[in-house]
Amino acid sequence: MPTADDFQKELDSIFAFAKAKLLTAIVIKSGDLHRLVGDYPGTDHRMPICCNVMRKNMKNGDEVLSEPPSGAGATLTIKYQFPRK
């Protein structure tokens, strides 16, 4: 089962890639992040933890593009700006 640290490590890896490519922004969907980490889709998914990690990484200028009514589902989509401040 993925942990918050697992999601954070994958998100850090994505951020490092975006920085190396000199991107000005990257859009990440929680369902995609969870698939990269594993155990999704499935009955033992950790989508609420995945979404919490994504939200905790938001900084000024970042934007929630879409979110499910519950706030923690596979459609949570966040645009992260670069460089990270």
Secondary structure, DSSP 8 states (H G I E B T S, - for coil): ---HHHHHHHHHHHHHHHHHTT-SEEEEEHHHHHHHHS--SSTT--HHHHHHHHHHT--TT-EEEE--TTS-STT-EEEEESS--
